[in-house]
Amino acid sequence: MQYYLVRRLAGIVPVWIAIAMVVFAMLRFIPGDPALVLLGGEATPQQLEAVRVQLGLTKPIPIQFVEWLGHVVRGDLGESLTTHRPVISEIRERLPRSLELATLATAISLLVALPSGVLAAVRRNTPWDQGFLSLGLIGVCIPSFVLALLLILVFSVKLGWFPLRGYRPMSAGLTTWLSYMTLPALAYGLIDAAQLSRMTRSTMIDVLGLDFVRTARSKGLTERRVIYRHVLKNALLPIVTIVGLNFGVLFASTVVIEYIFGLPGIGSLLVDAIRNRDYPVVQGVMLTIATLYTLLNIAVDMSYAWLDPRIRYQ
Amino acid sequence: MKLKTLTWTGAVACLLALALLGSIADAQAPKPPRRGGTLRVALYNDPTTLDPGTTTNVPSIRVRNQIYETLLAWDKDTGLQPMLADRYDETADGKTYTFHLRSGVKFHDGSDFTAQDVKYTFERIAKVSPRKSDLNMIETIEVVDPHTVRFRLKFPSPLFLQGLAMWFSEITPAQNTEMQVQKSGGIQDAVGTGPFKVAEWRRGQFLRLVRFADYKPRPEPASGLAGQKIAYVDEIVMTPIKDNKVRMLSLEQGESDYAERVPPEEADRLSANPKLEIKSVPSTNWSAFYFNCTIPPTNNQAFRQAVAVGINYDELNKAGYWGRGTVTNSLVPEAQAVWRAPEHKQGYKYDPERARKLLQESGYKGEEVSIIAATEPPYDLVVQNLQAQLKKVGINLKPTFLESAAHEAQLYIRVSQKKPPTWNIGANFGSAFRPDPHMHYYTRGHSDVHTGFCSNKAYDTVVEKAQKLLNPVERKKLYGQAHLIQLEWVPFIVFVDEPYIEGYRKNVKGVQILDPHWDIFWGVWLEE
């Protein structure tokens, strides 16, 4: 198990290098010029050239890459072209907010999706099942930004239960933090729950039809015990995989919610950096996301052994 | 007895009437400014940095207005007025300027403002500022005494004084700035001489400014960025709210007192709200369509003229800006009245019949005419409307929408890659403000730099001549001439001055809504 973990962690290094190369190359080849973004269209060629020299963009691309990689190895992700601050500081400021949002949204998603998915599977073809399926369909169809605006209109504007937007850290108190985080987390979590609930239902139905479930029932186990100890545990493997992958996706794609709720996280940092062609920030954020995503995948893989004792890592 | 009763009744009635009139007069009399309170401002975007030397970012500039000051400043009509300089002397050859600085001015860190700070600021600009070439006429800066500084120029330039009022010329304290530069490469803690100082900045969350107790206002009445600056509110809390809808909701709900950039499509609805004041003024940002003169059919002047008269500009204004823009064909915006010659009022008249005739004359046979634009609203709406309008006169326009940085790279491919463009028409929305017409007349139309390689000797001659003149009246006349050449030649079509729309709650008083001055929060108070 330990050997497997070390091997997987060591596998992150080539992933890093590959991502670094791809992102670095893509940024240089997509149309757009940081100097032009900085100076605007009325700049003269001389002004543009001067800024490019200042930003180190006139060196050959392979040299730029090697220099940047050298700094990364020493823990220096470079300096933002727009804020002139170390990229690592920018990421350190934004990362916790995105992690908090993604964690809370995933928690909401699990709290809603697991019971509804299990109930829909157990009471298949009943009004319960139809109801959850319809709600799930609505959830899958609604874009998160529409749900976000609806939540704001109902819970902030009409009822006044939550602040319109903004962010307060957990150090300001759990209730305060929750009052700012609940609506953004709901906007993502509910939509994620719609997909997850459908997934839980179909996996549960598959497992319910297996022989060992019939055996468990014939042994005289209560239905609750059959469902929660045997069926759900066996259905969890694909669900955990989806939750893990969704967490990563959620983490990197919260930009719309971040914009609407004024929660400046890593998603909006990345989008702003792409718009401004702020190369060091895009590269730094992409490396961070790739690292987190890889670590998350390792964690998901490790959890399989706990969920299914037949799985052994060597 | 009867008479006595009547007299008493009359007297009481008169007194009541007088009291009533008095109370009405009291209610109508403007209340004096009130000190205190917190002004909550909803910014349309995050400031990236508060270092004047290293950024061209507009959200940063808007915020910095309250913190920093320049030697000269624009009044409400963009005329130049003294700010940190009390006055200046100019030699007859226009190559030496001596500035006499205000005394008793302090920076937010408690240090005195001196000539050394001016010298340091402009020497740093020459080293690090992205706009350093705007002040490339400066040869040396000499500290004559603590309150006198002398600039010697390499050549006389009308752009010099204008450059001193630009946002990149905001003065920072020499010692403090150098210390920060040594530590982190730039300014992280903003220190200026403005009426507000930074108390706390949590990037992406809020920026809190408080009144600077040692601020010494100028004696002249407030006008734009010039004159007396009195900080009535105790503090300003600025929160970036990037989503337009949420920013407007925050204003309506009273979570913000002032909101930047009201979207034109929301302006009418918000104006109907009795608690809000929505102010819309013409901005100094115009939008234009550039032509590519290297490929057909846009290399044909008659074709370009056909496009120019085939557009109903009012309709375009309605489609993109809900009619709140100002229709114009001039590079000098209406908001920059000081530089507008009578000729700048002349423009194209919508004449579809003439457009069809000109198309025939040009030999155009209905082939595809490509146009590139950024994907963002309202630009997509403008281009779609343009496509529908030009179809009516027989022009087959094919739009391509690009992400903004990619669009910019394509639009200005001549300056960025020294290549001719592949598009026929490049749509450019929201030009930046330039205090001197030369900056637009040269960079937008001169043969050396026109983005679509259009070329006109008469235009070049007039613009080059204007650049060398120092007399503003003579220069204005020449830019009027250049405008007439441009209308005939059609290297580009300016079609609108975009609206500058800001909103605030009615208890916020003393607000000046001006472009290109942007946020001005001194002189603003909160009525109870």
Interface residues (C-beta under 8 A of the other chain):
Chain A: I30 P31 G32 D33 A35 L36 V37 L38 L39 G40 G41 E42 A43 T44 P45 Q46 Q47 L48 A50 V51 Q54 E79 S80 T82 T83 H84 R85 E93 R94 L149 I152 S156 V157 P163 L164 R165 G166 Y167 Y259 I260 F261 G262 P264 S268 D272 I274 R275 N276 R277
Chain B: D46 T48 T49 D51 T54 T55 T56 N57 V128 P130 R131 K132 S133 S184 G185 G186 Q188 R203 G204 Q205 T239 P240 I241 K242 D243 K245 V246 L249 S250 Q253 E255 L402 E403 S404 A405 A406 E408 A409 Q410 L411 Y412 V415 S416 K418 N428 S431 A432 R434 M439 H440 T443 R444 V449 T451
